Amino acid sequence: MHPYAELAKKVVEGYVKKKKIIPPPEKLAPEMQKKAGVFISLKKHGELRGCIGTFVPCEENIYKEIVKNAISAAMEDPRFPKVAENELRELEYSVDVLSEPEKVEDISALDPKKYGIIVVKGFLKGLLLPDLEGVNTVEEQLHITKMKAGIAPDDRDIEIYRFTVERFF
């Protein structure tokens, strides 16, 4: 297991069992000191069990971003009940570290296998990670992301941003 996924697992287990946030080590590994948006995905028996993240960095480093979002994915994803202690051994963890989003002027620059997208209309924002099972076309990707944002599927008056991820298991 990659250190990012290992950290997410330790954080969730510590929080679910003891309601405590594990303290950071005295010296962070160099890759944990960088800043980036991070998404944490939890799966149980291959099915999504929680997914929360930030598309731009909100914390001072990746370590803190993983800690915050791992707890949120386990306890605050509104689509799922809070993770219970008896589920912990069944969970699989993935951590997506996002590149900086770049504005897209033409949807021909999108590829749902390579790029995640962010759609924006006023205060409404939706994000969809890349390379998701069942999302094979740009049209499907845009439709799902607009729905997540609360934007009408046929609304064309939106801003679109794309980003890449490094996915760690």
RABELVEN-V617026 format. One record per residue. RES is the residue in one letter. NEAR is the number of other C-alpha atoms within 10 Angstrom. Layout:
RES & NEAR
RES & NEAR
//
This chain:
M & 11
H & 12
P & 14
Y & 23
A & 22
E & 15
L & 19
A & 27
K & 23
K & 15
V & 23
V & 29
E & 24
G & 16
Y & 19
V & 21
K & 12
K & 10
K & 12
K & 12
I & 16
I & 14
P & 9
P & 10
P & 8
E & 6
K & 8
L & 12
A & 11
P & 8
E & 12
M & 17
Q & 14
K & 12
K & 19
A & 24
G & 23
V & 29
F & 23
I & 29
S & 24
L & 24
K & 15
K & 15
H & 9
G & 10
E & 10
L & 14
R & 21
G & 25
C & 23
I & 20
G & 24
T & 19
F & 19
V & 15
P & 19
C & 16
E & 16
E & 12
N & 17
I & 23
Y & 23
K & 19
E & 23
I & 28
V & 23
K & 22
N & 25
A & 33
I & 26
S & 19
A & 24
A & 26
M & 19
E & 17
D & 16
P & 12
R & 10
F & 14
P & 12
K & 17
V & 22
A & 12
E & 14
N & 9
E & 11
L & 15
R & 10
E & 11
L & 17
E & 19
Y & 24
S & 22
V & 27
D & 23
V & 26
L & 23
S & 18
E & 15
P & 18
E & 13
K & 13
V & 16
E & 11
D & 8
I & 13
S & 8
A & 10
L & 22
D & 17
P & 21
K & 17
K & 13
Y & 22
G & 24
I & 27
I & 25
V & 21
V & 19
K & 17
G & 8
F & 6
L & 13
K & 19
G & 19
L & 24
L & 21
L & 22
P & 22
D & 17
L & 12
E & 7
G & 8
V & 16
N & 14
T & 13
V & 18
E & 14
E & 13
Q & 25
L & 23
H & 16
I & 18
T & 23
K & 25
M & 14
K & 15
A & 17
G & 13
I & 21
A & 10
P & 13
D & 8
D & 10
R & 9
D & 10
I & 15
E & 14
I & 22
Y & 20
R & 25
F & 21
T & 20
V & 20
E & 10
R & 17
F & 16
F & 14
//
